[in-house]
Amino acid sequence: MINAENYYEKVSTLDFSKLPPAFQKGHEYVGRVTQGGADWNAYHSSPTIQKVIDEYFKKLSAEISDEKTESAKPEKQKKERLKKSRPEKQPKAPKQQGPIAMMVERIPEELRLMRRYVNLNGRKKTQEELLRFINALQRAILERRIKKDSPYAKQVIYMQDALLKVYNGMKGKSVNIEVNPKTLEEFKREVLGEKVLPSIQLIKRYVSLHGKVGIKEKAKKLFEQINKAVKKDKIQKNDRYSEKLNEVWLSLQKFLGDKNQKSLPMNTAELNGLKGFLNGCDCGLSGVEETPSAGNRIMSSMDFADMKFHSIGFTGKWQELIGDPAPGFTAMVFGKPKMGKSFLCVDFAGYLARNHGKVLYVAREEGLDATLQLKLNDKNVKHPNLFVSDFLPPDLSPYDFIILDSVNKLGLGPADLDVLRKSYPSKSFIFVFQTTKDGNFRGKNEFQHDVDVVIEVPAKGKAVQFGRYNQGGEMDIFDK
């Protein structure tokens, strides 16, 4: 059996040009990841890379074994078999097939971005669209989802430099993107070399339906597609996620058979089990990277003290007011009417959009009117990453930060906010509250205990923060 220790010794006599394209690609992949066998650190440190390479080792071992068995047969027997199998008429040449993809649980972040880059070719893109791609690349690097020792580090740097060059050189509102043909071919080979296991894709779709109403038709389609995938042997018998997929199938069958059921009947423990399983396989939910569930863990205080936690990277007046929270933080802003809460949040939205990602500002309190426009212009915060709305959209996955102004007008209670946080654990929420003339509102303590950052506007133009990160931080709202 081929493994990491004996790989280069075993393949030293192989002629890969005579093997199927999938094995040629696998050999190239191992060479790139290990620098020709000189450094196996990436293989040992990345579970995803290790799974891909181990699967390649397994298939290559079987291929070599089959070749040896074939070559050991007597020459006369082989000739006789060839003679019997020779057709009377020359058959049509078979259609050329692409490279066989390796089935994995999760496509690496780098390959996702490379696929996105390939899809730019021959298309017209605006400055805003290019900026979103550039920001996505930079966020992945800053958040260390792409590391320096990545086997695709050079490709990531190439994409970033190429996009910046086009963006900075744009003279009009849009431009036709033309990717270098050689680069395009190289990226396509890499992108087509890995596919997500069908079982994982189906389970993720199931989880995304949970807790929603009006999804009978979607559930029916998913149920039919699971049946179809099993019938066509897309779910292999040795697929280690087949048992989980069977649980999903049974749940859908029960749901579709009960006309009174409005949402999937799976209980919280079962759902958490599936989510935990998906996090365990490092494959995310609904195609989006999610923060791993905290779970119930016991660990050494020495190990815990050495752990590194990522912060967003707040600077300037926002760091002085709030501190530097981690991604996925929650905040509440409250105060009496006409004290400057919305001005504060509009200013904050502009800062987040310019520096840290996509922002959705839900202006339910004022709506999309001249008053909100005046605040946006007064603070000069308009930006391609800042979006405004007068309602709460059903899907918040495109945004990194969501500001709800106000929670009272949206009619949301503590339980509703808890659902939002749990549904989008990697997103940051800023909840704005209106208070009575005495500065209080119903449920104040309950809301306050459930968030990381608490900002009060006790007097006109004055903000004070007393949450978990930087208690006592202050800011003058109307200062430029």
C-alpha positions in Angstrom: 0.0 0.0 0.0 1.4 3.4 -1.0 1.7 6.0 1.8 3.5 9.3 2.6 6.6 7.4 3.7 7.1 5.3 0.6 5.4 7.3 -2.1 8.4 8.5 -4.1 10.1 5.2 -3.8 7.0 3.3 -5.1 6.4 5.6 -8.1 10.1 6.0 -9.1 9.6 3.4 -11.9 6.1 4.5 -13.0 5.5 6.3 -16.3 2.6 8.6 -15.4 2.1 9.6 -19.0 0.7 6.1 -19.6 -1.7 6.4 -16.6 -5.2 8.0 -16.7 -5.3 11.9 -16.3 -6.6 11.7 -12.7 -3.3 10.0 -11.5 -1.2 12.4 -13.5 -3.0 15.2 -11.7 -2.7 13.5 -8.4 1.1 13.1 -8.8 1.4 16.8 -9.7 -0.6 17.7 -6.7 1.6 15.7 -4.3 4.7 17.3 -5.8 3.3 20.8 -5.4 2.1 20.2 -1.8 5.4 18.5 -0.7 7.8 20.4 -2.9 8.8 17.2 -4.6 8.9 15.2 -1.4 11.2 17.6 0.5 8.6 19.0 2.9 5.5 17.1 4.0 4.4 19.7 6.6 1.3 20.8 4.6 0.2 17.2 4.3 0.5 16.5 8.1 -0.9 19.9 9.2 -4.0 20.1 7.0 -6.7 17.4 7.4 -8.2 18.4 4.0 -5.0 18.0 2.1 -4.2 14.8 3.9 -7.6 13.3 3.0 -7.2 14.2 -0.7 -3.7 12.8 -0.9 -4.6 9.6 1.0 -7.5 9.0 -1.3 -5.1 9.4 -4.3 -2.7 6.9 -2.6 -5.5 4.4 -2.2 -6.6 4.6 -5.9 -3.0 4.6 -7.2 -2.2 1.5 -5.2 -5.3 -0.3 -6.7 -4.3 0.8 -10.2 -0.7 -0.5 -9.8 -2.0 -3.8 -8.4 -4.4 -4.2 -11.4 -1.6 -3.5 -13.8 0.7 -6.1 -12.2 -2.1 -8.7 -12.3 -2.7 -8.0 -16.0 1.0 -8.2 -16.9 1.3 -11.5 -15.1 -1.2 -13.3 -17.3 0.3 -15.6 -20.1 0.8 -13.8 -23.4 -1.3 -16.4 -25.3 -4.2 -16.0 -22.9 -4.1 -12.2 -23.4 -4.0 -12.5 -27.2 -6.9 -14.9 -27.1 -9.0 -12.6 -25.0 -8.2 -9.7 -27.2 -9.2 -11.7 -30.3 -12.6 -12.6 -28.7 -13.3 -9.1 -27.7 -12.4 -7.5 -31.0 -15.5 -6.2 -32.7 -16.4 -7.0 -36.3 -16.8 -3.3 -37.1 -14.7 -0.4 -36.0 -16.6 1.3 -33.2 -16.9 5.1 -33.0 -14.2 6.8 -31.0 -15.4 7.4 -27.4 -16.0 11.0 -26.3 -13.0 12.5 -24.6 -13.7 12.8 -20.9 -12.2 15.4 -18.5 -10.0 14.5 -15.6 -11.5 12.5 -12.8 -12.1 14.7 -9.8 -11.1 13.7 -6.3 -14.2 13.7 -4.0 -13.6 15.7 -0.8 -15.7 17.0 2.1 -14.7 20.6 1.5 -13.3 22.6 -1.4 -10.3 24.6 -0.1 -10.8 28.3 0.2 -8.1 28.9 -2.4 -9.9 26.8 -5.0 -13.2 28.5 -4.4 -11.5 31.8 -5.1 -9.8 30.4 -8.2 -13.1 29.1 -9.5 -14.5 32.6 -9.1 -11.5 34.1 -10.9 -11.9 31.6 -13.8 -15.6 32.6 -14.1 -14.6 36.3 -14.6 -13.1 35.5 -18.0 -15.0 37.0 -20.9 -17.4 38.9 -18.7 -18.1 42.6 -18.1 -17.6 43.6 -14.5 -18.1 46.9 -12.7 -15.7 48.5 -10.2 -18.0 47.5 -7.4 -18.0 43.8 -8.4 -14.2 43.8 -8.7 -13.8 45.5 -5.4 -16.0 42.8 -3.8 -13.7 40.1 -5.1 -10.6 41.9 -4.0 -12.1 42.4 -0.5 -13.0 38.7 -0.4 -9.4 37.7 -1.2 -7.9 40.1 1.4 -10.4 39.0 4.1 -9.4 35.3 3.5 -5.7 36.2 3.9 -6.3 38.5 7.0 -8.5 35.9 8.7 -5.8 33.3 7.9 -8.2 31.0 6.0 -5.4 31.2 3.4 -1.9 30.7 4.9 1.6 31.4 3.7 2.3 27.7 3.4 -0.7 27.1 1.2 0.1 25.1 -1.9 -1.9 27.7 -3.8 -0.3 30.8 -2.2 1.3 31.9 -5.6 -2.0 31.7 -7.4 -3.7 33.8 -4.7 -1.1 36.5 -4.9 -1.4 36.4 -8.7 -5.2 36.9 -8.6 -4.9 39.7 -6.1 -2.2 41.6 -8.1 -4.1 41.0 -11.4 -7.4 42.3 -10.0 -5.8 45.3 -8.4 -4.1 46.2 -11.7 -7.4 46.1 -13.6 -9.3 47.9 -10.8 -6.8 50.7 -10.6 -6.6 51.1 -14.3 -10.4 51.3 -14.9 -11.4 54.5 -16.7 -15.1 53.7 -17.2 -17.8 52.1 -15.0 -17.1 48.6 -16.3 -14.5 46.6 -18.1 -14.3 43.3 -20.0 -12.1 40.8 -18.1 -9.7 38.7 -20.1 -7.7 36.1 -18.1 -4.4 35.0 -19.6 -5.1 31.7 -21.5 -2.2 29.9 -19.9 -3.3 30.9 -16.4 -7.0 30.1 -17.3 -6.0 26.6 -18.3 -3.9 26.0 -15.2 -6.6 27.3 -12.9 -9.3 25.2 -14.6 -7.2 22.0 -14.1 -6.9 22.8 -10.4 -10.6 23.8 -9.9 -11.9 20.7 -11.7 -9.6 18.4 -9.7 -11.8 18.4 -6.6 -15.5 18.0 -6.0 -17.6 18.0 -2.8 -19.1 14.6 -1.9 -22.7 14.3 -3.0 -23.7 13.2 0.5 -22.3 16.4 2.1 -24.0 18.6 -0.5 -27.4 17.0 0.2 -27.0 17.2 4.0 -26.1 20.8 3.9 -29.2 21.6 1.8 -31.3 19.8 4.4 -29.8 21.8 7.3 -30.5 25.0 5.5 -34.3 24.1 5.4 -34.6 23.6 9.1 -36.7 26.2 11.0 -38.3 27.6 7.9 -41.9 27.5 6.8 -43.3 27.1 3.3 -40.6 24.7 2.3 -42.7 21.7 1.4 -41.8 21.9 -2.3 -38.1 22.4 -1.6 -38.2 19.4 0.8 -39.9 17.3 -1.8 -37.3 18.1 -4.4 -34.5 17.3 -1.9 -36.2 14.0 -1.0 -36.4 13.1 -4.7 -32.8 14.1 -5.4 -31.6 11.9 -2.5 -33.6 9.0 -4.0 -32.1 9.7 -7.4 -28.6 10.0 -6.1 -28.8 6.6 -4.3 -30.5 4.9 -7.3 -27.7 6.1 -9.7 -25.0 5.0 -7.2 -23.8 8.6 -6.6 -23.8 7.7 -2.9 -21.2 5.0 -2.6 -21.6 2.1 -0.1 -18.3 3.1 1.6 -19.4 6.7 2.0 -18.9 7.4 5.7 -21.7 10.0 5.7 -24.3 7.6 4.2 -25.8 6.9 7.7 -26.3 10.7 8.3 -27.9 11.0 4.9 -30.3 8.2 5.8 -31.3 10.1 8.9 -32.1 13.1 6.7 -34.1 10.9 4.3 -36.2 9.5 7.1 -36.8 13.0 8.5 -37.9 14.3 5.1 -40.2 11.3 4.5 -41.9 11.9 7.9 -42.3 15.6 7.1 -43.7 15.1 3.6 -46.1 12.5 4.9 -47.7 14.8 7.5 -49.9 17.5 6.0 -50.1 19.3 9.3 -46.4 19.8 9.7 -45.4 23.3 8.6 -41.6 22.9 9.3 -39.2 20.0 9.6 -40.0 18.0 12.7 -36.3 17.4 13.6 -35.7 18.2 17.3 -32.9 20.5 18.5 -30.7 17.7 19.7 -30.8 16.0 16.3 -30.2 19.3 14.4 -27.3 20.2 16.6 -25.9 16.7 16.0 -26.0 17.3 12.3 -24.5 20.7 12.6 -21.8 19.4 14.8 -21.1 16.6 12.3 -20.8 19.1 9.5 -18.5 21.3 11.5 -16.5 18.2 12.4 -16.0 17.4 8.7 -14.9 21.1 8.2 -17.4 21.6 5.4 -19.4 24.6 6.5 -23.1 25.1 6.3 -25.0 26.2 3.2 -21.8 26.8 1.4 -20.7 29.4 3.8 -17.9 29.3 6.3 -19.4 29.2 9.8 -17.8 29.6 13.2 -17.4 26.1 14.7 -19.7 25.3 17.5 -18.3 25.8 20.9 -19.6 22.4 22.1 -18.7 21.0 25.5 -15.0 20.8 25.8 -12.4 20.3 28.5 -8.8 21.4 27.9 -5.6 22.2 29.7 -5.3 25.8 31.0 -1.8 25.7 29.5 -3.1 24.9 26.1 -5.9 27.4 26.4 -3.5 30.2 27.4 -1.5 29.6 24.2 -4.6 29.7 21.9 -4.8 32.6 19.5 -8.2 34.3 19.0 -8.8 36.5 16.0 -10.2 40.0 16.4 -11.7 42.2 13.7 -9.0 44.9 13.9 -10.9 48.0 15.0 -8.8 51.2 15.0 -9.2 54.9 15.9 -12.3 56.2 17.7 -14.1 52.9 17.3 -11.4 51.0 19.1 -11.4 53.7 21.9 -15.2 53.3 22.2 -15.7 49.6 21.7 -12.3 47.9 21.9 -11.5 45.2 19.4 -14.1 42.4 19.3 -14.0 39.1 17.6 -15.9 38.3 14.4 -19.5 37.4 15.2 -19.9 39.9 18.0 -23.2 41.4 19.1 -23.9 44.9 20.3 -26.9 46.9 21.5 -27.2 50.7 21.2 -29.9 52.4 23.2 -31.0 55.9 24.4 -33.7 58.4 24.4 -35.1 59.7 21.1 -33.3 62.4 19.2 -30.0 61.9 21.0 -27.9 60.7 18.1 -28.2 56.9 18.1 -28.9 56.6 14.3 -26.1 59.1 13.5 -23.7 56.9 15.6 -24.8 53.7 13.8 -24.7 55.3 10.3 -21.1 56.5 11.1 -20.2 53.0 12.4 -21.8 51.3 9.3 -19.5 53.5 7.0 -16.4 52.6 9.0 -17.2 48.8 8.8 -17.9 49.0 5.1 -14.7 50.8 4.3 -12.5 48.5 6.4 -14.0 45.2 7.4 -16.7 43.9 5.0 -20.3 44.1 3.7 -22.8 45.9 5.9 -26.6 45.9 5.8 -28.3 48.8 7.5 -32.0 48.0 8.2 -33.6 51.5 8.6 -37.0 50.4 9.8 -37.2 53.3 12.2 -37.0 56.0 9.5 -37.3 54.1 6.3 -35.5 54.9 3.1 -36.3 58.6 3.1 -34.6 62.0 2.9 -33.7 61.8 6.7 -31.6 58.7 6.2 -30.1 60.2 3.0 -29.1 63.3 4.9 -27.4 61.2 7.6 -25.5 59.2 5.0 -24.3 62.3 3.2 -23.5 64.2 6.4 -21.3 61.4 7.6 -20.0 60.8 4.0 -20.3 57.0 4.5 -21.7 55.8 1.1 -19.6 52.9 -0.1 -20.0 49.8 -2.4 -20.0 47.6 0.7 -22.8 49.4 2.5 -26.4 48.5 1.7 -29.6 50.0 3.2 -33.0 48.5 3.5 -36.4 49.3 5.2 -37.1 45.6 6.0 -35.3 42.6 7.4 -34.4 40.3 4.4 -35.0 36.5 4.9 -31.4 35.8 3.9 -28.6 37.7 5.7 -25.7 35.4 4.5 -24.3 38.0 2.0 -23.4 40.5 4.8 -20.7 40.5 7.5 -22.4 43.1 9.7 -26.1 43.7 10.2 -27.5 46.8 11.9 -31.2 46.7 13.0 -32.6 50.2 13.5 -34.7 49.7 15.5 -35.5 46.4 17.1 -38.7 47.9 18.5 -40.0 48.9 15.1 -39.1 45.5 13.7 -41.2 43.9 16.5 -38.4 41.6 17.6 -38.0 40.1 21.0 -35.1 38.5 22.9 -36.0 35.0 21.4 -36.0 36.4 17.9 -32.6 38.0 18.3 -31.3 34.7 19.7 -32.5 32.9 16.6 -30.8 35.4 14.4 -27.5 35.0 16.2 -27.7 31.2 16.1 -28.7 31.2 12.5 -25.7 33.3 11.5 -23.0 32.7 14.1 -20.2 34.2 12.0 -22.1 37.5 11.4 -22.0 40.6 13.7 -25.2 42.2 14.8 -25.8 45.7 16.1 -29.3 46.1 17.7 -30.7 49.6 18.1 -33.3 50.2 20.7 -35.7 53.1 21.3 -36.3 53.9 25.0 -39.0 55.8 26.9 -38.4 59.4 28.3 -36.9 57.9 31.5 -34.4 55.9 29.4 -35.8 52.5 30.0 -37.6 49.9 27.7 -39.2 46.6 28.2 -36.8 43.7 28.4 -33.7 46.0 28.8 -31.8 43.7 31.2 -32.6 40.6 29.2 -31.3 42.2 26.0 -28.3 43.7 27.8 -27.1 40.4 29.2 -27.2 38.6 25.8 -24.8 40.9 23.9 -21.0 41.5 23.9 -21.1 45.3 23.5 -23.5 47.7 25.2 -23.5 51.4 24.0 -25.7 53.9 25.7 -26.4 57.4 24.4 -27.4 59.1 27.7 -27.2 62.7 26.5 -27.3 64.4 23.1 -24.2 63.5 21.0 -22.6 61.4 23.8 -21.9 57.6 23.6 -20.7 55.5 26.4 -19.7 51.8 26.2 -19.8 49.3 29.1 -19.7 45.9 27.5 -17.1 43.1 27.6 -14.3 44.6 25.6 -13.6 48.1 26.6 -15.8 49.3 29.5 -15.9 53.0 30.0 -15.1 53.9 26.4 -16.6 57.2 25.2 -17.2 59.1 22.0 -18.6 62.3 20.8 -21.1 61.3 18.1 -21.2 64.5 16.1 -17.4 65.0 15.8 -16.1 64.5 12.3 
